[in-house]
Amino acid sequence: MPRAAATNVAIREAARARILEGSIAVFSRKGFHAATMDDVAASAGVSKGLAYFYFKGKDELLSRALQERVAHLFETGQGLDDDAPPGDRLAALVEGLLSRVRREPDSFRLYLSMSLDKSLSGAAIRALRNLQGPLERYFEKARRIFEDLGSPDPALDALIFRSSLLGIFLRFVRAIEDVPVERLCARLVDLFRKKSEAA
């Protein structure tokens, strides 16, 4: 008895998703240049032919992975209640980002490694540039929180905050040591809340 069309669609989508997840794991572990389509297929548990059926090659895989699996990491701030107290919004922003990084450490590793790779060209650079929209929305959301906290320089405080948070997340996803990530994040929020109260 032939499978229903909806079942076939679900099977295809599941295979495509596995290949994307496999590419993220491989690219974040080995680096984009060193990874091969064989590596991606093995990580996804599919044949190399199936990987090529869904994606033309590594460039397309990277582009889709960044667009579909990395860009949403920075959409966290879009769901914040703009009427909530700014300190609460800051805490919610950090909680949302931490939750996503915990669920998808490979996606965050991939973003970091691609951001630091000076040898990227072509499709890889275009894929990274496509992250600018979500990143700018996230940066603007953070800047507005610091403005509402009464910062004399909201853009600078937002940059310091984002840089500190990036450092915390980097230590977490590298997993070289046991990092008290929740305590670090809570302390970071507390420091900026106290700074605004003292201003």
CORFENRA-V721421 format. One record per backbone hydrogen bond with DSSP energy under -1.0 kcal/mol. CO is the residue of the C=O (numbers start at 1). NH is the residue of the N-H. Records with the same first field share a line. If there is no record, write none. Layout:
# CORFENRA-V721421
CO=NH, NH
This chain:
# CORFENRA-V721421
4=8
5=9
6=10
7=11
8=12
9=13
10=14
11=15
12=16
13=17
14=18
15=19
16=20
17=21
18=22
19=23
20=24
21=25
22=26
23=27
24=28
25=29
26=30
27=31
31=35
36=40
37=41
38=42
39=43
40=44
41=45, 46
47=51
48=52
49=53
50=54
51=55
57=61
58=62
59=63
60=64
61=65
62=66
63=67
64=68
65=69
66=71
70=73
71=74
72=75
75=78
76=79
77=80
81=84
85=89
86=90
87=91
88=92
89=93
90=94
91=95
92=96
93=97
94=98
95=99
96=100
97=101
98=102
99=103
100=104
104=108
105=109
106=110
107=111
108=112
109=113
110=114
111=115
112=116
121=124
122=126
123=127
124=128
125=129
126=130
128=131
129=132
131=135
132=136
133=137
134=138
135=139
136=140
137=141
138=142
139=143
140=144
141=145
142=146
143=147
144=148
145=149
146=151
147=150
153=157
154=158
155=159
156=160
157=161
158=162
159=163
160=164
161=165
162=166
163=167
164=168
165=169
166=170
167=171
168=172
169=173
170=174
179=181
180=184
181=185
182=186
183=187
184=188
185=189
186=190
187=191
188=192
189=193
190=194
191=195
192=196
193=197
194=198
195=199
